Amino acid sequence: MIVLYVLCLMLVFFMIIYFIICSNFKKAAYNNRQKRDVIIVLGYPAKKDGGMSPILRERISKAAKLYHEGIAGIIICTGGAVANNYVEADVMAQALIELGVSDCSIIRERLAKSTYENLVNSKKIMQNKGLKTAVIVSSPWHLRKASSYAYRLEIDHSVEKSKIPHEYMVGVGLIYLYMYTQMFINLLRYHRDKQKS
């Protein structure tokens, strides 16, 4: 019986965090086949051997699908070498080429070490190339965070979620819990720092 109470309390806690996150972190609408100037694929670490992790595989698969559907003719692959020596943008670009995307349609942003840097650097690329609108591709649990940053950076965007990798079906609830708890902690820090200044 105690286990049931603990589970209920955890569920209530998660629902409260989810409500706070949804009201403070705005997410754009799904793209719904609208034409955009560019597809921004957010990076995720490659495997230790340089191969594609399941999460990265699904993001790339979605970006390639959007490209082949004619949603946008340019793809920004954004991500540096974060968890190992493999640059995420290069791993993603190679995978896109293998999926039939033209190399000249791919822009590699190799410096970003976080979601925020992914979008800051992508915005600079967009400005330099005269690109006005974007569709941001990431994992379902990551889109709200990415989209809220894009709003802060005033990027005209929509979002598209990649599939959940079949390897992670069991742990997806934990991934959501981790991401939303992290966003909640960042929100608390933001308000604390705002009160200090």
Secondary structure, 3 states (H helix, E strand, C coil): CHHHHHHHHHHHHHHHHHHHHHHHCCCCCECCCCCCCEEEEECCCCCCCCCCCHHHHHHHHHHHHHHHCCCCCCEEEECCCCCCCCCHHHHHHHHHHHCCCCHHHEEEECCCCCHHHHHHHHHHHHHHHCCCEEEEEECHHHHHHHHHHHHHCCCEEEEEECCCCHHHCCCHHHHHHHHHHHHHHHHHHHHHHHHHC
